[in-house]
Structure formats: C-alpha cells, structure tokens
C-alpha cells in the first residue's frame, strides 16, 4: 500500500463551518499549525462539508499563513451534488461522476483550499450512471497534470471499484468505508477483505459511529474496559479499529484541542485478542460462534 499515511488518524473537517471558535482565519491558522506541530498532518475534506464552506474557511486560513501549505496532506472527496446546487427543476440530491463535473470539482477544491496539489482525491459515492471510461480518463488526467497524487473511492462495493479500476491507468490507492464498533458489518460480508485484497489502504469513516458506540450495552462495555486500560472511551474504540489487518486509518470529527491531544496520545494502544473479541461481542450483541 502506498498511501503514505503517517498519523494515527485523519482530522475530519466536516464540522469546521459549525465551529464558532474557528471561524476567524487567524484562529484557524493557529489551530492548523498546532496540529502540524503535533505531527497530525492529514486533513479530510469533501465539497459537501458545509456545502463547500469548510474548504473555503480552511483555504482562508492557509492564505494568511502560506508556509503551512507545504506541511499539510489532504484527502478530498467530490461527486455528490447537494439539493441546493442542483440547477434542475427537481432540486434533488444526486451523484455526478461525469468528466466535466469531476474536473471542475477538483479545480474547485484546489481553488478553495488555495493549494496546487491534493494528496488523494476520492470519488465520494458510486454513481449508477457512471461512464467508467470517461471517469477513469478524468482521474488519470488529474494525476498526470499533478493536481492529484493518487485517487481512491468512498462507499463503493468491490465490483463497483473494480469496474472503475479496469478502465484506469493509475491504481486506486485508498478506500474509505463506514467501519466502527457500531458498524462492523464489512468485516463479515467480505467488503473489508476485498479492500485489503485489492491493495487499498482503508480509511474508516464514522469511526465512532456518530457517537453511537458510547450508547446502550456497547457503551457500558466500552466504559468498563476503558477504565481498566486507563484510556478514554474514544481511544478504546479507535484502538479496536487499528487492531485490524491493514490498520485502517480512522477519521475523527472533533475539533477540540484537548480531545485531539488525548486521542493522539492514545493512538498507539494495542489491544490483545480477548479484549478485541469481547468488544466485538458487545457490538454485535451475540457471542462469537
């Protein structure tokens, strides 16, 4: 795998536009620099986050402190058209993987972030209307032009990404999928095995299940085990993910300094097999067969 991730997690920017404390570009530039100084250099973006406002805010901060641009690494996603951006009479959310749309989307992300290069660009959703030859061409062209370092997919099933890969010259490198203690299904339906089999670096979105891992019976078990291991509840849930083969890189959504510090400090906790399976039993509400 050649994704080059060298941090315990990606910093998800999906809530950036909802954070009043980071709405000032100078404050945000300080925040970004603090993360870089901590060795947290990877940022997860999508043009659906805040309806592009998150990318714009990030770019405004980088414009104030251009020296930071050479230190950041970016995963960016596009291909989803939100209802407010649908120019048809339907105003419907839909997917668009046409060459014209994706080409403009990549250029738009680069412009809003104020950078010349994305480390990884992901097609955000599988599009039933995708012309794979045309989509493959625009992705290969973006790599050849130096706009994108590598490409990948998000929320695809194996045959969907393999059909795209067959039409491409460049390899698909990363694969973002929903994976957490709250959503472990991909470990049992063959999806996660296919990701690894095809040589993709897995990225775990919704790595804490939107907070649902801390609820009900699973939440009680996490609380008990986290106390025994002397780590945070979230640290334990992320350690469970990283114990998997392929070491999926979680995306975390918190922007709070103290939470980020805590999770970075706990990023190398290694769970033994019994603890890992005990958590799995609680997550699935059934005993290991």
N, C-alpha and C positions, 0 to 999 in steps of 0.2 A: 504494500500500500504506500502511496506516495503523497498523501495529503499534507504532511508536514505539520500537523497539529502538535504543539509543544506546550500545551497548557492543560490544566485539569478540567476545564470547561470553556464553552463559548459564552460570552456576555451577550445575552439576547436584548435587542434594542426595541422590542415590540411595545414596551410601556414608556418609552422615553418622552413622547409627547404628552403623557399624562402625569409627568413628574414636575410640579411647580418649582421644586428646588433646583432643577437642572435646566430650566427654561432660558436662563441667561447664558449666552455663548461663552462668556469668560468663566463662569462657574463650571459649565460643562467641559471646557478645555482643561480646567484644573482636574476635574474628575477623570477624564480620559488619561491625562498624564500620570495621575496617581495609579491607575490600573496598569499602565505600561511599566511604571517603576516597580510594580509588584510582580512583573512577569506575565501579566494577563493581557495578551496582545491580540486575541481573536475576538471579533465582534460579528454578531449575526444580525443581518438586515434583511428586509423584504420591502418591496414598494407598497405592500398592503399595510404595513405597520404605520398606524396613524394616518393612513391614506397619503403616504409619501412624506408626511411632516417629520417623521423620526429621522429619515435620511437627511432632510434639509437642515434640521437642528444640528445633527452631527457634523454636517458639512460646514455650517456657520462657525462651529467651534474650531474645526481644523483650519478654517480660513484665518482665524485670529492667531493661530499658532502652527504655521505650516511645517515646522520641524517635526511635528508629531506624525505627519503623513508617512514618513519612511519607516516608522516603527509599528504601525498598525497592520493587522491582517484582517481581511474582510471576506465573509461568506454572504452573498447576496442572492435573493430569490425574486423571480417575477414569473408572470404567466397567468395571474388571476386578475380579472377586471372586476372591480367593485361596482355595485349598482350605480353609485353616483358618477362614475366615469363611463358608463355605457351610454353612448350617444344615440342609441336606437330608441324607438318609442316604448320599448319594454322596460328599460331601466333595470335590467336583470344582471345579477352576478353571473359571470361565466369565465371560461378559460380561453386563452388565446395564445397558441404557440406558433402562429404564422411567422415567417421570416421578418416581415415588416414590423410586426408588433414586438417581437423579442429583440430585434436590432435596436429599435427605438427605446425599449425598456432598458437595455444595457447602457446605452448612451445616456439615458435619463438618470440612472443610478450614479454613473460616473460623474455627471454634472452636479447632481445634488450633493454628493459626498465631496466633490472638489478634488477627486483623485483621478489618476490616469490608468489605473490598473486594479482589477478585482482578483484576489487570490483564487476564489471559487465562485462560480455562478451556477445556481441550481434552477432547473425548471420546477416550479413550485407544485404543480399538480398535473397528473396525467390527463391529457386532453383527448377525448374520443374523436375529435375532428382533426387531430394532428396529421399533417403530411410529413412522415418521418424523414423523407429525403430532404425536403426543404428545411425542416427544423434542424436536422443534422448539419446541413450546409451552413446555416447562420451561426451555429455554435462553433463549428470548426473554424469559420472565418473570424469570429471574435477572438479565438485563441491565436490564430495566425497573425492577427493585427496587434497582438499584445494587450488587448483590452481585458482579457481574462486569462488567468493562469491555467485553470482547469475547470471542467464542468462536471455536474452531477445532477441528481434528481431528488425530489422530495415527494413522499407519499405515493410512490409508484409501486406496482406489483412486478414480480420478476419478468413476466412476458412483455410487459409494457416497456420496461427499461431495456430489455434485450433487443426488442424490435428497433428502438432508437439507436442502440449501440451498433447494431449491424449496419446501419446507414452512415455511421460516423467514421472519420479517420482517427480522431483523438479518442482516448479511453475515457469512459465515465469513471470518476475517481472517488467521489463521495456520495453517500446515500442517506438522506435524512428521513427518519421514520418515527412514528409515535412509539415510544418504549419507556416504560417505567414500572414500578411495582404495581401501580394502579392499572396498567395496560401491558401485561406480559405476553399477550396472545401471540405476538410474532415469534416468540421463542419456541412455539409448539405447532405452528401451522406451516413451517418451512420458510417463512419470509426472511427471518434473520439469517438462517443458514444460507439462503440464496445470496444475500448481501455479501457474506464472507466468501462464499464460493466464487463469486464473480470479482473478488479482489477489491471491493469497495470499502472505504473507511466509513463505518456507521456513525451518524450523528443522531443522538436521542433528543427529539423534541418532546415538549411536555414532560420533561424528565421527573417532575414531581407531581404529575397528573393534575396540574392546576390546583394543587393543594389537597386533592382527594386522598393522597397517600397517608395523610395525617388524620383521617376520619375513621370512625367506626372501629371494627375489630383490628384492622390493619394498623390504624393509628395508635391503638393501645399497645400493640406488639412492638411497633417502632419506638414508642416512648420508653417501654421497658428495656429493650435491647440497647437503645442509645444511651440510657443511663448507665447500664452495665459497662459499655465500651467507652464511656465518658466522651462522647461526641454529640453533636447536635442531631436533631431528628432528620433534617435535610441532608446532613453529612452522611448519615447512615444510608438513606435512600439512594444517594449518588454513589456511595461505595458499593452498594449492591449492583448497580449498573456497570461500574467499571470492572467488576469481578468477571464479567462475561468475556469469552474469547473475542478477540478483535478490539477489546477495550473501547466501547462506544463512548464518544465524547458528548457529555450532556450539554444542553443549552439551558442556562439558568436565566430567569426573568427579573430577579431582584436587582435594584439599582442602589441599594443601601450599602454604604461603605462597610459597616460592621458585619453585615451578613456575608458580603463578598469576602472579607478578610477571614471570617470563620470557615467558610466553605473552601477557600484556597488552602488554609492551614490543614484542613481535614482531607485534602484531595488525594493523599497517598495511603489512606487507611485501607488495609487489605483484610477482607472478610474470609474466615475459614468456611469450608463447605457446609458443616452443620448449621452455622448461622445463616448462610445464604439460603439454604433449603427451608429452614424454619420460617424465614421471611416469605419465601415463595408460598409455603402452605397457607400462611395467613392471608396473603394477597389473593390466592385463588379460592380460599375457603374450602379447601379439600386437601386430604392427605396425599403425599407423594405415593404413587401406585407401586 
